């Protein structure tokens, strides 16, 4: 804290011991005790059509840095997995894997392999390979519609994890 008079002082006046003690006192004082009620630090960012929050209790060292790192990690996941941007790795996979096996990052390969395992464990109740069905119902562009029976029969032939093949040696994925 520097008062208005300090602004108009010359160097010699500013460096006098009595002035230095007065000016430096707020910086040398111990930090205030933590509040008696619970206080949290919140960091938030919009991603994947939702608001992500990282919350730290008061006093966590470098909370702002850790919060930014956590939110940056969420941005990286969105950048890799979104189907709403053509440049994402998942979009690239969807655009090409029906023609030939596509090499993907190890973390994406592992994630989709886990999705396959869950699909098997649930007898197909959980299936991430339903993009064509989502588009058929108009959910992809938020223009919901009721497809015809013929459309549903046709799309049913093309969807499902049963059509996804994994090559763990090459870290590739191919859609049958």
C-alpha atoms as one frame of an Amber mdcrd trajectory, in Angstrom:
protein
   0.000   0.000   0.000   1.469   3.314  -1.047  -0.400   6.447  -0.001  -0.854
   9.457  -2.288   1.957  11.424  -0.645   4.430   8.671  -1.520   3.763   9.210
  -5.192   5.106  12.738  -4.933   8.220  11.875  -2.920  11.637  11.859  -4.432
  13.947   8.847  -4.190  15.767  10.054  -1.067  12.559  10.635   0.833  11.156
   7.304  -0.297  14.209   5.381   0.906  14.223   6.866   4.444  13.937   4.052
   7.024  10.742   5.434   8.605   9.036   5.575   5.207  10.227   2.111   4.185
   8.898   0.621   7.413   5.515   2.252   6.862   5.324   1.226   3.197   6.562
  -2.354   3.656   4.501  -3.156   6.765   1.499  -4.585   4.888   3.786  -6.868
   2.857   5.673  -8.140   5.900   2.611  -8.844   8.024   1.610 -12.498   8.428
  -1.229 -13.606   6.166  -4.679 -13.375   7.670  -5.986 -16.543   9.308  -8.228
 -18.695   7.159 -11.922 -17.921   7.451 -13.874 -19.846  10.043 -16.516 -20.945
   7.517 -15.576 -23.273   4.683 -14.365 -21.318   1.668 -13.707 -22.870  -1.694
 -11.959 -21.610  -4.781 -13.890 -22.400  -7.970 -12.567 -22.462 -11.493 -15.011
 -23.078 -14.327 -15.017 -23.448 -18.078 -17.597 -24.328 -20.715 -16.797 -27.527
 -22.638 -18.728 -30.417 -24.176 -21.997 -28.482 -23.900 -21.742 -28.265 -20.116
 -20.038 -26.250 -17.409 -17.050 -27.947 -15.790 -15.937 -26.783 -12.343 -12.814
 -27.536 -10.366 -13.157 -26.745  -6.673 -10.347 -26.453  -4.143 -10.550 -25.753
  -0.426  -9.140 -22.423   0.681  -5.380 -22.487   1.110  -4.396 -25.006  -1.557
  -1.042 -23.905  -2.863  -1.124 -22.984  -6.569  -4.857 -23.691  -6.806  -5.191
 -21.366  -9.796  -2.478 -23.246 -11.689  -3.939 -26.643 -10.809  -7.432 -25.476
 -11.756  -6.234 -24.258 -15.154  -4.373 -27.527 -15.772  -7.473 -29.573 -14.945
  -9.682 -27.472 -17.218  -7.057 -27.603 -19.980  -7.164 -31.419 -19.727 -10.938
 -31.297 -20.262 -10.403 -29.094 -23.330  -7.935 -31.664 -24.689 -10.468 -34.466
 -24.222 -13.111 -32.428 -26.027 -10.671 -31.553 -28.807  -9.955 -35.250 -29.316
 -13.428 -36.743 -28.860 -16.034 -34.292 -30.146 -18.057 -35.382 -33.134 -19.214
 -31.812 -33.691 -15.870 -30.618 -35.079 -14.350 -32.112 -38.193 -10.788 -31.733
 -36.905 -11.180 -33.989 -33.844  -9.531 -37.376 -33.828 -12.873 -39.122 -33.355
 -14.383 -37.271 -36.328 -11.376 -38.252 -38.416 -11.873 -41.867 -37.352 -15.564
 -41.739 -38.271 -14.769 -40.217 -41.673 -12.153 -42.808 -42.647 -12.467 -46.070
 -40.709 -15.210 -47.461 -42.927 -12.716 -47.419 -45.831  -9.582 -48.730 -44.132
  -8.089 -49.251 -40.655  -7.193 -45.933 -39.020  -4.363 -45.488 -36.530  -5.478
 -43.632 -33.405  -3.785 -42.309 -30.289  -3.256 -44.968 -27.614  -5.617 -43.266
 -25.170  -8.435 -43.217 -27.752  -7.759 -46.848 -28.639  -7.920 -47.774 -24.938
 -11.128 -45.796 -24.394 -12.909 -47.398 -27.343 -11.616 -50.822 -26.297 -13.161
 -50.250 -22.865 -16.397 -49.221 -24.571 -16.300 -52.517 -26.484 -15.769 -54.419
 -23.214 -18.746 -52.659 -21.603 -20.813 -53.384 -24.717 -19.963 -57.084 -24.344
 -20.602 -57.130 -20.576 -24.028 -55.503 -21.029 -25.043 -57.692 -23.980 -25.159
 -54.616 -26.193 -27.191 -52.405 -23.826 -24.374 -49.857 -23.755 -23.147 -49.095
 -27.247 -21.213 -46.005 -28.365 -21.258 -47.013 -32.038 -24.695 -45.561 -32.742
 -23.842 -42.326 -34.549 -25.996 -43.195 -37.545 -28.978 -43.829 -35.261 -28.457
 -40.470 -33.509 -28.423 -38.767 -36.910 -31.489 -40.720 -38.049 -33.495 -39.379
 -35.093 -32.220 -35.845 -35.800 -30.404 -35.499 -32.468 -27.039 -34.754 -34.076
 -28.126 -31.303 -35.250 -30.793 -30.854 -32.562 -33.593 -31.148 -35.093 -35.426
 -34.095 -33.542 -37.631 -36.114 -35.819 -39.302 -39.506 -35.827 -37.731 -41.766
 -38.453 -39.795 -44.157 -40.528 -39.746 -47.865 -39.776 -37.815 -48.446 -43.002
 -35.161 -45.901 -41.956 -34.781 -47.577 -38.566 -34.444 -51.021 -40.114 -31.792
 -49.743 -42.517 -29.776 -47.874 -39.891 -29.955 -50.850 -37.486 -27.914 -52.861
 -39.998 -25.085 -50.292 -39.907 -24.758 -49.449 -36.224 -23.270 -51.141 -33.223
 -19.981 -52.140 -31.724 -20.278 -55.490 -33.495 -19.068 -53.639 -36.621 -15.965
 -52.142 -34.960 -12.696 -54.065 -35.233  -9.612 -53.376 -33.151  -5.993 -54.193
 -33.992  -4.065 -53.756 -30.745  -0.721 -54.451 -32.442  -1.115 -51.526 -34.835
  -3.423 -49.432 -32.619  -5.917 -49.205 -35.491  -9.683 -49.301 -35.694 -11.779
 -50.379 -38.666 -15.547 -50.197 -39.195 -17.030 -53.172 -41.017
